[in-house]
């Protein structure tokens, strides 16, 4: 059974996902919470939807594969991890990439071979310069392979923000903003507040006054 604070969070993110089926962040977070509660079938559905909306979201492949394995779908989990490994390797998303490699080896599969090598510090970039003022990637910055959203903002992010900075927002900071501010992204006012934090984090516009 779902417990305590997790039940409230699951309810909140389920509402977000239902109210806005195109919100990949809501589907991702809902899947993560459901996976922790061993609700693997519903978690699989949420992760699949997140990947439909954001097929470059490397971490989702890791969690989807883990949920599939726990749900008795080993062969499909292996295929998901192999695909996710290739995507994470292309992006330079080393944490989920290496975790998926470990999971594959645990299942008796050969370790995937990186096209980049194992050390991110040795990588050359692709000539892209990230416009986020606090970006630490320098010459190692790499462009997103596709816009993270199917709108003008998504194109703007792809044109200006590197893979590592975008993933830092998506993985580390955005969930904190939603949780700490108790944002409901189905509410237009809350969505605007979320977008403002995102733009400020990425350095794409001046912080709002006040």
Buried (B, 14 or more C-beta within 10 A) or exposed (E): EBEEEEEEBBEBBBBBBEEBEEBBBBBBBBBBBBBBBEBBEBBBBBBBBBBEBBBBBBBBBBBBBBBBBBBEBBEBBBEBBBBBBBBBBBBBBBEBBBBBBEBBEEEEEEEBEBEBEEEBEEBEBEEBEBBBEEBEBEEBBBBBEEBBBEEEBBBBBBEBBBBBBBBBBBBEBBBEBBEEEEBBBBBEEBBEBBEBBBBEBBBBEEEEEE
